[in-house]
Amino acid sequence: MDAHEKGYKSKELSEIFNIRINSVNRIINQKKRTGSCELKTHNNRRKPIITETDLKNIFELIDEQRDITINEIIEKLSLKAVNETVRKAAAKMGYVYKKKSLYASEREHPRCN
């Protein structure tokens, strides 16, 4: 924005660069604040709740005990992730989440006639 420092008005700069006046003013204010008018790269993503170490530990737990439940993994590793997050992590590693179905003898409710 050297042109602004040389006396060009915001409106003239917007016409020269074919951008809106608001954009010119934002860039000028950014230059005043930070000393740079480079474009911002947005790196505001959330940090993953399950770290690489957690993934490694999940992998080891599943290999040791193939019928371990998601809740048991969360409990044993003291993860702060919810059930679905851990399930997705296991699925990315190639494991299939399988619900245990109860056999007729294990069901609590009798069948309706």
Protein Blocks (a to p, Z undefined) as FASTA:
>chain_A
ZZmmnopafklmmmmnopafklmmmmmmmmmmnopacdcdddfbccdfbdfklmmmmmmm
mmmmmmbcfklmmmmnopabdfklmmmmmmmnopacddddddfklpmbdcdZZ
